[in-house]
Each structure stands twice: as structure tokens, then as C-alpha cells.
């Protein structure tokens, strides 16, 4: 009698465990799925088989446009029963099932999946594209007679390969040790915790990331790691003096965020395409230094007085002249430069003199302007414009303005 009773208990336990076999989750890089009933109303056809009614979705909970579709439908479950008036109803004579024994993981999976959205959206397509026979007098159920509503997977969801009418969320990393509950959204399994990188890792007593579990089932971190201050269930790398604008991925090693790059001191500095004479304070944002102003996206120097006569502002209140010119602070402009001063003339260009009226440029010394006497100075020399001085032994004679040097 005792052995029969034990056999009965063992059989009941095995049946209960088999009942939880459909609750599967992501482990060790293998993606599994939990087949649950598709959302929607099940109707009985005339031959007693059930068919899916795409136009009678129970959409008490409505969502706004999701991607290019609308009417995001929450997940639903149903219970089997007898057919009455074309719809399923709960049977009063349903056989009583043995109670199922669910462990913590199975309970978590069932609770998490029951709260997931179905991922089914509505889309309108031409009614003619759904017909295989005659297309005459075809009326759709869309916003116009030539359109019909069909069910499609919302953006970020894909068809379940085993249950075609079910749409499942897509997660890029496939949620190791977790359940993908929405597009790129993972919920960690029991005894697992999410790290700063968004990964679900095991915690004590199963394990301790970057550390070991002690006798009290607490994490003891390796050198270069510290206990996560929030969950205190895993060890995270330490970076000194910190990892501003980046993420600490290993002891004293930072990965910079988008728009930043590693500087010489190991910190993450923002990146600006053009920030000469300024400071890059954020990605693509340059603040000009004092004495500079933003001109067409560049920090250009500012000169309170304009640089006249061909000069340009090269630094705050500093003008630079073209070759052959010097900056004259008094006149506030660029003036020509001559290596030798222009005698009886003015410098008009690089080593180029212009003579004053009554003077002409010396043929041999280009910086000297000599006095000019149009009538010449026989027996003398021109000492000033149209003014002669006689050589020794000669004296001026004649009418004023037509003087000549005569021998004494």
C-alpha cells in the first residue's frame, strides 16, 4: 500500500513538471520560445473547427500609432471550453486537473509573458490583393470599400516560427539569461541582475561577475573592481579619477561615448570639427576664447580698429601687413617699407621711392631724389629745384631765373 502511494505521488509530480515544460527562456545563447495562444477571438465554423477572426480583435487597451501601423493590441489568454452560440464559453463539466507545482523560474516566466503585449498591429491593404477568385463586388472592412484591415507584426516584432499568428519582440543581443518583453527590452531571470552594460548575469549563490561568492553568499570583488552600489550583487570595474563622458569597461580603461574621443590623459574629450582659438565644450559646440568671435562657424580674432591699407587681423587687436609693408601704430594702417630712407621723397612700396616735386630719382641710388634744374647748371650744380650754385672761379650773371655761371 505504501509503495503504491509513493508511486502515485511520483506520477503526479512528473505530470506537474511536464506541465511546466512549455515555459522556456533564453540561456547559454540559445533562443527558445513559449508557445501561448494567439490574441484575438476564436469562432466556430459550420463544420465545428475554429478559425481566426481578424476583424474582431478585443482591443479594449488601445495604443497610438506604432511605427507605420495602429491599434497596438495587448496580449490575451483564453480558456478552453464548449462551443455555445459560436463562441467559446467555460464548460461547467470540465474535468478537475491535478494542481501543478511550479518553481520560482516557471512562475516568473508565466507572470512576465502574461503581461507582454501581443505585438500585433493593423494595416490596410487593397481588398483585391486578398482575393483569389472573382473580384467583382468585393467590399473590404477598411476605411474605404477597396481597403481591408489585416494583422501584421508591429515594428520591432517578428513572427513566431511555430505559432504564425503570434508576434514576438526582437532584442539585438537575444537577452541571455532573460526574457525579451519588448523591442530591445530584456527582463532578467530570477537570481540574475542587469549590469551597467544591460547584460543579465548570475548573482550569488550561482556566481558573481568579476568576483567570487563568499560564505555569506555575497560578492567579493577582484582587484580593480568594486561592488555595484545599487544592487550590490556584482562587481564593476573602477576607473580613476573617473570616466566622465564615457563608460568604464575595465580597470582604468574608458570607452568614450559617441561624440567624444580619448585625450592624452585618458579622459574623454568632446570632438569639434573646427575649434581653433576656442574650447570644445560639447560635441560640435565650440566656445571662442576672449578676443575672438564666431564667424561662419570659426573663431576669428577681433581688432577694435580695422586693419587698413591691406592689413588683416591675426590676433586680438593685432594687425599683420602684406609683405613690404609695416604697421604704423600712430596712423593705424599699414605703411610701405623701404630698407633705406627715401631722401627728398616718400616710400610708396617695398624699397620703392617717389620723389617730391622738383626732384628726380637718382639713376644709381634709387633711394635718393636729386634736385632738378630744367635749364641745367653750366659751370655749376643744381642744389635745389631750378637753383644753381656756381663752382669756384665762376659767378652768376644774367636775368633772375636765367642765371648762368660766368668766369670771374
C-alpha positions, 0 to 999 in steps of 0.5 A: 500500500505504501509503495503504491502511494509513493508511486502515485505521488511520483506520477503526479509530480512528473505530470506537474513538471511536464506541465511546466515544460512549455515555459522556456527562456533564453540561456547559454545563447540559445533562443527558445520560445513559449508557445501561448495562444494567439490574441484575438477571438476564436469562432466556430465554423459550420463544420465545428473547427475554429478559425481566426477572426481578424476583424474582431480583435478585443482591443479594449487597451488601445495604443497610438500609432506604432511605427507605420501601423495602429491599434497596438493590441495587448496580449490575451489568454483564453480558456478552453471550453464548449462551443455555445452560440459560436463562441467559446464559453467555460464548460461547467463539466470540465474535468478537475486537473491535478494542481501543478507545482511550479518553481520560482523560474516557471512562475516568473516566466508565466507572470512576465509573458502574461503581461507582454503585449501581443505585438500585433498591429493593423494595416490596410491593404487593397481588398483585391490583393486578398482575393483569389477568385472573382473580384467583382463586388468585393467590399473590404472592412477598411476605411474605404470599400477597396481597403481591408484591415489585416494583422501584421507584426508591429515594428520591432516584432517578428513572427513566431516560427511555430505559432504564425499568428503570434508576434514576438519582440526582437532584442539585438543581443537575444537577452541571455539569461532573460526574457525579451518583453519588448523591442530591445527590452530584456527582463532578467531571470530570477537570481540574475541582475542587469549590469551597467552594460544591460547584460543579465548575469548570475548573482550569488549563490550561482556566481558573481561577475568579476568576483567570487561568492563568499560564505555569506553568499555575497560578492567579493570583488577582484582587484580593480573592481568594486561592488555595484552600489545599487544592487550590490550583487556584482562587481564593476570595474573602477576607473580613476579619477573617473570616466566622465563622458564615457563608460568604464569597461575595465580597470582604468580603461574608458570607452568614450561615448559617441561624440567624444574621443580619448585625450592624452590623459585618458579622459574623454574629450568632446570632438569639434570639427573646427575649434581653433582659438576656442574650447570644445565644450560639447560635441560640435559646440565650440566656445571662442576664447576672449578676443575672438568671435564666431564667424561662419562657424570659426573663431576669428580674432577681433581688432577694435580698429580695422586693419587698413591699407591691406592689413588683416587681423591675426590676433586680438587687436593685432594687425599683420601687413602684406609683405613690404609693408609695416604697421604704423601704430600712430596712423593705424594702417599699414605703411610701405617699407623701404630698407633705406630712407627715401631722401627728398621723397616718400616710400610708396612700396617695398624699397620703392621711392617717389620723389617730391616735386622738383626732384628726380630719382637718382639713376644709381641710388634709387633711394635718393631724389636729386634736385632738378634744374630744367635749364641745367647748371653750366659751370655749376650744380643744381642744389635745389629745384631750378637753383644753381650754385656756381663752382669756384672761379665762376659767378652768376650773371644774367636775368633772375631765373636765367642765371648762368655761371660766368668766369670771374 
